[in-house]
């Protein structure tokens, strides 16, 4: 499978920068997936969870509270207001899940969107 570069940037800096197989994003009009070679698009991101399939087929999830994404054929750039990576050993994962829930609850989005994102975060356990 062809790879693409994915970069996730917050006001505090880059939290993810690597080549990936695919990414699923919480678009403002609903979730959508991106693979290498995707048509160019710019979209708003809503509160939710970005799911990233890495080169080794592992899946990493990142909770975000809004922003935008710019996609072209070779690269996907996500600029988000806040993000928490949900990966690492059990201790770090539990802490990250707590931080993600707090981040999502503070987001200014509809309560249905926030509830769905929190449910997704809790299912990662």
C-alpha positions as CSV (number, residue, x, y, z in Angstrom):
1,X,0.0,0.0,0.0
2,X,1.3,3.5,-0.9
3,X,2.2,5.8,2.0
4,X,1.5,9.5,2.6
5,X,2.9,12.0,5.0
6,X,0.7,13.0,7.9
7,X,1.4,16.0,10.1
8,X,-0.7,17.1,13.1
9,X,0.2,20.5,14.4
10,X,-1.2,22.3,17.5
11,X,-0.3,25.8,18.8
12,X,2.2,24.1,21.0
13,X,4.0,22.4,18.1
14,X,4.0,19.2,16.0
15,X,2.5,16.2,17.8
16,X,2.7,13.8,14.9
17,X,4.8,13.7,11.7
18,X,5.3,10.4,9.9
19,X,4.3,8.4,6.8
20,X,1.1,6.5,7.2
21,X,-1.2,4.2,5.3
22,X,-4.4,6.0,6.0
23,X,-6.1,8.5,8.3
24,X,-9.7,8.9,9.4
25,X,-10.7,12.4,10.3
26,X,-13.6,14.0,12.2
27,X,-14.8,16.4,9.5
28,X,-17.4,19.1,10.2
29,X,-19.8,17.3,7.9
30,X,-18.9,13.8,9.2
31,X,-16.0,11.4,9.4
32,X,-13.9,10.8,6.2
33,X,-10.9,8.8,5.3
34,X,-7.8,9.8,3.4
35,X,-5.4,7.5,1.5
36,X,-2.3,8.4,-0.5
37,X,-3.3,9.9,-3.8
38,X,-6.5,11.5,-2.4
39,X,-7.8,14.5,-4.3
40,X,-6.9,17.9,-2.9
41,X,-9.3,19.2,-0.3
42,X,-9.5,21.7,2.6
43,X,-12.0,21.0,5.3
44,X,-12.9,22.0,8.8
45,X,-12.3,19.4,11.6
46,X,-14.8,19.0,14.4
47,X,-14.2,17.7,17.9
48,X,-13.4,14.0,17.7
49,X,-10.8,11.4,17.2
50,X,-8.3,11.1,14.4
51,X,-7.5,7.4,13.7
52,X,-4.1,6.8,12.0
53,X,-3.1,3.5,10.4
54,X,0.7,3.4,10.6
55,X,3.2,1.6,8.2
56,X,3.3,-1.4,10.5
57,X,-0.6,-1.7,10.5
58,X,-0.9,-0.4,14.2
59,X,-3.6,2.1,14.7
60,X,-2.9,5.3,16.7
61,X,-5.7,7.6,17.9
62,X,-5.5,11.3,18.6
63,X,-8.3,13.3,20.3
64,X,-8.7,16.8,18.8
65,X,-11.0,19.7,19.6
66,X,-11.4,21.3,16.2
67,X,-9.3,22.9,13.5
68,X,-8.8,22.3,9.8
69,X,-7.1,19.8,7.4
70,X,-5.4,20.3,4.1
71,X,-5.1,17.2,1.9
72,X,-3.2,16.8,-1.3
73,X,-2.0,13.7,-3.2
74,X,1.1,13.1,-1.1
75,X,0.5,14.9,2.3
76,X,-2.2,15.6,4.9
77,X,-1.7,18.5,7.2
78,X,-4.0,18.9,10.3
79,X,-3.9,22.2,12.1
80,X,-5.8,21.7,15.4
81,X,-6.6,23.9,18.4
82,X,-5.7,21.1,20.9
83,X,-4.8,17.4,20.7
84,X,-3.9,14.5,22.9
85,X,-2.2,11.4,21.5
86,X,-3.8,8.2,22.7
87,X,-0.8,5.8,22.5
88,X,1.9,4.4,24.8
89,X,2.1,2.0,27.6
90,X,-0.9,1.3,29.9
91,X,0.0,4.0,32.4
92,X,0.5,6.6,29.8
93,X,-2.5,5.5,27.9
94,X,-4.8,5.9,30.9
95,X,-3.4,9.3,31.5
96,X,-3.8,10.3,27.8
97,X,-7.4,9.0,27.8
98,X,-8.2,11.2,30.9
99,X,-6.6,14.2,29.2
100,X,-8.5,13.5,25.9
101,X,-11.8,13.3,27.7
102,X,-11.0,16.6,29.5
103,X,-10.0,18.2,26.1
104,X,-13.2,17.0,24.4
105,X,-15.4,18.2,27.2
106,X,-13.9,21.7,27.0
107,X,-14.5,21.8,23.2
108,X,-17.1,24.2,22.0
109,X,-19.1,21.8,19.8
110,X,-22.5,20.2,20.0
111,X,-23.0,17.9,22.9
112,X,-23.8,15.0,20.6
113,X,-20.5,15.4,18.8
114,X,-18.6,15.6,22.2
115,X,-20.5,12.5,23.5
116,X,-19.6,10.5,20.4
117,X,-15.9,11.5,20.6
118,X,-15.7,10.7,24.3
119,X,-17.3,7.3,23.6
120,X,-14.7,6.6,20.9
121,X,-11.9,7.6,23.4
122,X,-13.3,5.3,26.1
123,X,-13.5,2.4,23.7
124,X,-9.7,2.6,23.1
125,X,-9.1,1.2,26.6
